[in-house]
């Protein structure tokens, strides 16, 4: 059976308290495994207002109803309201995920700060941010993290090197290039290792290979606008030909207003013969295989503003 790896990003205080428990219930209903990646520090979602000058930001906001999905209160955190400390106040919600049998890992310390600044920052800042997340993860779970998934698919060379220092064997920090309709642009995309500063790092990257719901909703293909009523069918058409995939979802979206769409996807993927797994399952399958290596690369994706880590053309080593 091909693997459909479910990677869940919990970006916010509300998403951790409300969306995460909803997803645990839904995944348990379908006996699906998944990896939950937590933001462990403060929720400064309100600072996203600075993105209004970024190309494509208004288009995405108008398509995905940001206020409806995130809530007005969340959009005020760090601006008109104090930024809640997610890891300090939501530990029991995170522990409940582990207790339900799901893999847990690090997303970031502060989602907004990391996503907006990491590409331009140096080694000391990067190490400090990652160490805070690592220490808080250990405080919450009592064990060291085994995996990581970068906020906004944003990293820098020092961050990848820090993963090696932490002993992170597998991570999902980047994307595979997609065509405008969300189809994979390169059929060879998938697990690989990164080349940083002339060195091939041991950490195996498991890139996201499918579009996210917020990248597709409201866009039109062949004259048909994708809505909550038909978007699941569009994504299931992308996975109709069996192959391993990684799908990123968000506790704030699929864990709340978009949960019915995610349930359709779970039903559809099981009908297509996929094994719904966590990142650790995918890693166990590929860790002993000869994997290609690729240089650090940045690019934009249809439906999302700004550049992100993108899997480059690879050479098998």
CORKAQUI-V13739 format. One record per residue. N is the residue number from 1. RES is the residue in one letter. SS is DSSP state (H for helix, E for strand, L for the rest). PHI is phi in whole degrees, -180 to 180 (999 if undefined). Layout:
# CORKAQUI-V13739
n = [N & N]
res = [RES & RES]
ss = [SS & SS]
phi = [PHI & PHI]
This chain:
# CORKAQUI-V13739
n = [1 & 2 & 3 & 4 & 5 & 6 & 7 & 8 & 9 & 10 & 11 & 12 & 13 & 14 & 15 & 16 & 17 & 18 & 19 & 20 & 21 & 22 & 23 & 24 & 25 & 26 & 27 & 28 & 29 & 30 & 31 & 32 & 33 & 34 & 35 & 36 & 37 & 38 & 39 & 40 & 41 & 42 & 43 & 44 & 45 & 46 & 47 & 48 & 49 & 50 & 51 & 52 & 53 & 54 & 55 & 56 & 57 & 58 & 59 & 60 & 61 & 62 & 63 & 64 & 65 & 66 & 67 & 68 & 69 & 70 & 71 & 72 & 73 & 74 & 75 & 76 & 77 & 78 & 79 & 80 & 81 & 82 & 83 & 84 & 85 & 86 & 87 & 88 & 89 & 90 & 91 & 92 & 93 & 94 & 95 & 96 & 97 & 98 & 99 & 100 & 101 & 102 & 103 & 104 & 105 & 106 & 107 & 108 & 109 & 110 & 111 & 112 & 113 & 114 & 115 & 116 & 117 & 118 & 119 & 120 & 121 & 122 & 123 & 124 & 125 & 126 & 127 & 128 & 129 & 130 & 131 & 132 & 133 & 134 & 135 & 136 & 137 & 138 & 139 & 140 & 141 & 142 & 143 & 144 & 145 & 146 & 147 & 148 & 149 & 150 & 151 & 152 & 153 & 154 & 155 & 156 & 157 & 158 & 159 & 160 & 161 & 162 & 163 & 164 & 165 & 166 & 167 & 168 & 169 & 170 & 171 & 172 & 173 & 174 & 175 & 176 & 177 & 178 & 179 & 180 & 181 & 182 & 183 & 184 & 185 & 186 & 187 & 188 & 189 & 190 & 191 & 192 & 193 & 194 & 195 & 196 & 197 & 198 & 199 & 200 & 201 & 202 & 203 & 204 & 205 & 206 & 207 & 208 & 209 & 210 & 211 & 212 & 213 & 214 & 215 & 216 & 217 & 218 & 219 & 220 & 221 & 222 & 223 & 224 & 225 & 226 & 227 & 228 & 229 & 230 & 231 & 232 & 233 & 234 & 235 & 236 & 237 & 238 & 239 & 240 & 241 & 242 & 243 & 244 & 245 & 246 & 247 & 248 & 249 & 250 & 251 & 252 & 253 & 254 & 255 & 256 & 257 & 258 & 259 & 260 & 261 & 262 & 263 & 264 & 265 & 266 & 267 & 268 & 269 & 270 & 271 & 272 & 273 & 274 & 275 & 276 & 277 & 278 & 279 & 280 & 281 & 282 & 283 & 284 & 285 & 286 & 287 & 288 & 289 & 290 & 291 & 292 & 293 & 294 & 295 & 296 & 297 & 298 & 299 & 300 & 301 & 302 & 303 & 304 & 305 & 306 & 307 & 308 & 309 & 310 & 311 & 312 & 313 & 314 & 315 & 316 & 317]
res = [X & X & X & X & X & X & X & X & X & X & X & X & X & X & X & X & X & X & X & X & X & X & X & X & X & X & X & X & X & X & X & X & X & X & X & X & X & X & X & X & X & X & X & X & X & X & X & X & X & X & X & X & X & X & X & X & X & X & X & X & X & X & X & X & X & X & X & X & X & X & X & X & X & X & X & X & X & X & X & X & X & X & X & X & X & X & X & X & X & X & X & X & X & X & X & X & X & X & X & X & X & X & X & X & X & X & X & X & X & X & X & X & X & X & X & X & X & X & X & X & X & X & X & X & X & X & X & X & X & X & X & X & X & X & X & X & X & X & X & X & X & X & X & X & X & X & X & X & X & X & X & X & X & X & X & X & X & X & X & X & X & X & X & X & X & X & X & X & X & X & X & X & X & X & X & X & X & X & X & X & X & X & X & X & X & X & X & X & X & X & X & X & X & X & X & X & X & X & X & X & X & X & X & X & X & X & X & X & X & X & X & X & X & X & X & X & X & X & X & X & X & X & X & X & X & X & X & X & X & X & X & X & X & X & X & X & X & X & X & X & X & X & X & X & X & X & X & X & X & X & X & X & X & X & X & X & X & X & X & X & X & X & X & X & X & X & X & X & X & X & X & X & X & X & X & X & X & X & X & X & X & X & X & X & X & X & X & X & X & X & X & X & X & X & X & X & X & X & X & X & X & X & X & X & X & X & X & X & X & X & X & X & X & X & X & X & X]
ss = [L & L & E & E & E & E & E & E & E & E & L & L & H & H & H & H & H & H & H & H & H & H & H & H & H & H & H & H & H & L & L & L & L & L & E & E & E & E & E & L & L & E & L & L & H & H & H & H & H & H & H & H & H & L & L & L & H & H & H & H & H & H & H & H & L & H & H & H & H & H & L & H & H & H & H & H & E & L & L & L & E & L & L & L & E & H & H & H & H & L & H & H & H & H & H & H & H & H & H & L & L & L & E & E & E & E & E & E & L & L & H & H & H & H & H & H & H & H & H & H & L & L & H & H & H & H & H & H & H & H & H & H & H & H & H & H & H & H & H & H & H & L & L & L & L & L & E & E & L & L & H & H & H & L & L & L & H & H & H & H & H & H & H & H & H & H & L & L & L & E & E & L & L & L & E & L & L & E & L & L & L & L & L & E & L & L & L & L & L & L & L & E & E & E & E & E & L & L & E & E & E & E & E & E & E & L & L & E & L & L & L & L & H & H & H & H & L & L & L & E & E & L & L & E & E & L & L & L & L & L & H & H & H & H & H & H & H & H & L & L & L & L & L & L & E & E & E & E & E & E & L & L & L & L & L & L & L & L & H & H & H & H & H & H & H & H & H & H & H & H & H & L & L & L & E & E & E & L & H & H & H & H & H & H & H & H & L & L & L & L & L & E & E & E & E & L & L & E & E & L & L & L & L & L & L & L & L & E & E & E & L & L & L & L & E & E & L]
phi = [999 & -69 & -93 & -115 & -82 & -101 & -115 & -111 & -94 & -106 & -89 & -127 & -61 & -64 & -61 & -71 & -81 & -112 & -69 & -62 & -60 & -62 & -69 & -59 & -64 & -68 & -65 & -63 & -57 & -101 & 52 & -101 & -92 & -166 & -114 & -100 & -114 & -106 & -81 & -111 & -114 & -85 & -101 & -106 & -55 & -59 & -68 & -64 & -59 & -66 & -79 & -58 & -92 & -81 & -56 & 89 & -66 & -63 & -62 & -67 & -60 & -68 & -78 & -110 & 50 & -57 & -62 & -62 & -81 & -95 & 88 & -62 & -61 & -61 & -73 & -98 & -63 & 88 & -118 & -104 & -126 & -60 & -80 & -68 & -88 & -64 & -64 & -78 & -100 & -119 & -57 & -66 & -70 & -68 & -63 & -65 & -66 & -60 & -66 & -82 & 97 & -98 & -71 & -124 & -149 & -92 & -97 & -175 & -84 & -126 & -54 & -69 & -63 & -64 & -62 & -83 & -125 & -61 & -64 & -99 & -96 & -95 & -66 & -65 & -61 & -63 & -63 & -65 & -62 & -71 & -67 & -62 & -66 & -61 & -65 & -67 & -58 & -63 & -64 & -75 & -104 & 77 & -140 & -75 & -69 & -102 & -147 & -153 & -149 & -65 & -64 & 64 & 55 & -115 & -146 & -144 & -57 & -67 & -67 & -66 & -66 & -67 & -58 & -65 & -64 & -77 & 77 & -74 & -84 & -149 & -152 & -131 & -108 & -140 & -124 & -100 & -63 & -121 & -73 & -58 & -87 & 99 & -73 & -61 & -80 & -131 & -65 & -87 & -64 & 158 & -55 & -162 & -114 & -99 & -101 & -125 & 52 & 80 & -121 & -87 & -77 & -73 & -61 & -86 & -90 & -115 & -70 & -67 & -113 & -125 & -71 & -86 & -59 & -71 & -82 & -108 & -56 & 87 & -91 & -117 & -134 & 53 & 80 & -115 & -82 & -82 & -128 & -57 & -81 & -128 & -69 & -62 & -62 & -64 & -67 & -65 & -67 & -71 & -106 & -64 & -88 & -63 & -169 & -69 & -138 & -121 & -116 & -98 & -127 & -124 & -60 & -77 & -109 & -65 & -84 & -136 & -60 & -96 & -58 & -61 & -68 & -62 & -64 & -61 & -66 & -58 & -63 & -67 & -67 & -66 & -66 & -78 & 95 & -81 & -95 & -85 & -129 & -94 & -60 & -63 & -67 & -64 & -60 & -61 & -74 & -107 & -62 & -100 & -88 & -70 & -111 & -73 & -120 & -147 & -74 & -63 & -143 & -125 & -165 & -98 & -119 & -58 & 88 & -134 & -88 & 87 & -81 & -146 & -60 & -129 & -61 & -90 & -58 & -116 & -124 & -72 & -105]
